[in-house]
Amino acid sequence: MSAASPEHRLVHTPRTGTKPAGKKPTPAEHRVQVAAARLRVTLDERLGRETPPKTKALAKEPI
Protein backbone atom coordinates (compact mmCIF):
# COMPACT_ATOMS: atom_id res chain seq x y z
CA MET A 1 0.00 0.00 0.00
CA SER A 2 1.40 3.39 -0.95
CA ALA A 3 1.21 6.63 1.01
CA ALA A 4 -1.08 8.02 -1.68
CA SER A 5 -3.72 5.37 -1.15
CA PRO A 6 -7.20 6.69 -0.24
CA GLU A 7 -7.00 5.24 3.27
CA HIS A 8 -4.07 7.50 4.19
CA ARG A 9 -5.17 10.75 2.58
CA LEU A 10 -7.96 11.38 5.08
CA VAL A 11 -5.97 10.54 8.21
CA HIS A 12 -4.89 13.59 10.21
CA THR A 13 -2.22 13.51 12.86
CA PRO A 14 -3.46 15.10 16.09
CA ARG A 15 -1.61 18.20 17.19
CA THR A 16 0.32 17.90 20.41
CA GLY A 17 0.81 20.67 22.88
CA THR A 18 -2.42 22.51 22.07
CA LYS A 19 -4.48 23.71 24.99
CA PRO A 20 -8.27 23.85 25.20
CA ALA A 21 -9.87 27.22 24.55
CA GLY A 22 -10.13 29.41 27.63
CA LYS A 23 -6.88 28.24 29.21
CA LYS A 24 -4.28 30.91 29.86
CA PRO A 25 -0.99 30.15 28.09
CA THR A 26 2.20 29.76 30.07
CA PRO A 27 4.72 32.64 29.87
CA ALA A 28 6.83 30.64 27.41
CA GLU A 29 3.83 29.92 25.19
CA HIS A 30 2.85 33.58 25.29
CA ARG A 31 6.32 34.65 24.16
CA VAL A 32 6.09 32.27 21.22
CA GLN A 33 2.64 33.64 20.30
CA VAL A 34 3.91 37.24 20.44
CA ALA A 35 6.93 36.38 18.28
CA ALA A 36 4.70 34.59 15.77
CA ALA A 37 2.35 37.58 15.66
CA ARG A 38 5.27 39.91 14.96
CA LEU A 39 6.40 37.69 12.11
CA ARG A 40 2.86 37.60 10.71
CA VAL A 41 2.57 41.41 10.79
CA THR A 42 5.92 41.79 9.01
CA LEU A 43 5.03 39.20 6.38
CA ASP A 44 1.59 40.71 5.78
CA GLU A 45 3.16 44.16 5.32
CA ARG A 46 5.64 42.81 2.77
CA LEU A 47 2.95 40.92 0.87
CA GLY A 48 0.45 43.79 1.04
CA ARG A 49 -2.11 41.81 3.01
CA GLU A 50 -4.38 42.97 5.83
CA THR A 51 -3.45 41.71 9.31
CA PRO A 52 -6.29 40.99 11.76
CA PRO A 53 -6.52 43.58 14.59
CA LYS A 54 -6.16 40.84 17.21
CA THR A 55 -2.83 39.79 15.70
CA LYS A 56 -1.60 43.38 15.53
CA ALA A 57 -2.48 43.91 19.19
CA LEU A 58 -0.66 40.71 20.21
CA ALA A 59 2.42 41.76 18.20
CA LYS A 60 2.65 45.03 20.20
CA GLU A 61 2.87 43.21 23.55
CA PRO A 62 6.32 42.90 25.17
CA ILE A 63 8.05 39.55 25.04
C-alpha positions as CSV (number, residue, x, y, z in Angstrom):
1,M,0.0,0.0,0.0
2,S,1.4,3.4,-0.9
3,A,1.2,6.6,1.0
4,A,-1.1,8.0,-1.7
5,S,-3.7,5.4,-1.1
6,P,-7.2,6.7,-0.2
7,E,-7.0,5.2,3.3
8,H,-4.1,7.5,4.2
9,R,-5.2,10.8,2.6
10,L,-8.0,11.4,5.1
11,V,-6.0,10.5,8.2
12,H,-4.9,13.6,10.2
13,T,-2.2,13.5,12.9
14,P,-3.5,15.1,16.1
15,R,-1.6,18.2,17.2
16,T,0.3,17.9,20.4
17,G,0.8,20.7,22.9
18,T,-2.4,22.5,22.1
19,K,-4.5,23.7,25.0
20,P,-8.3,23.9,25.2
21,A,-9.9,27.2,24.6
22,G,-10.1,29.4,27.6
23,K,-6.9,28.2,29.2
24,K,-4.3,30.9,29.9
25,P,-1.0,30.1,28.1
26,T,2.2,29.8,30.1
27,P,4.7,32.6,29.9
28,A,6.8,30.6,27.4
29,E,3.8,29.9,25.2
30,H,2.8,33.6,25.3
31,R,6.3,34.7,24.2
32,V,6.1,32.3,21.2
33,Q,2.6,33.6,20.3
34,V,3.9,37.2,20.4
35,A,6.9,36.4,18.3
36,A,4.7,34.6,15.8
37,A,2.3,37.6,15.7
38,R,5.3,39.9,15.0
39,L,6.4,37.7,12.1
40,R,2.9,37.6,10.7
41,V,2.6,41.4,10.8
42,T,5.9,41.8,9.0
43,L,5.0,39.2,6.4
44,D,1.6,40.7,5.8
45,E,3.2,44.2,5.3
46,R,5.6,42.8,2.8
47,L,2.9,40.9,0.9
48,G,0.5,43.8,1.0
49,R,-2.1,41.8,3.0
50,E,-4.4,43.0,5.8
51,T,-3.4,41.7,9.3
52,P,-6.3,41.0,11.8
53,P,-6.5,43.6,14.6
54,K,-6.2,40.8,17.2
55,T,-2.8,39.8,15.7
56,K,-1.6,43.4,15.5
57,A,-2.5,43.9,19.2
58,L,-0.7,40.7,20.2
59,A,2.4,41.8,18.2
60,K,2.6,45.0,20.2
61,E,2.9,43.2,23.6
62,P,6.3,42.9,25.2
63,I,8.1,39.5,25.0
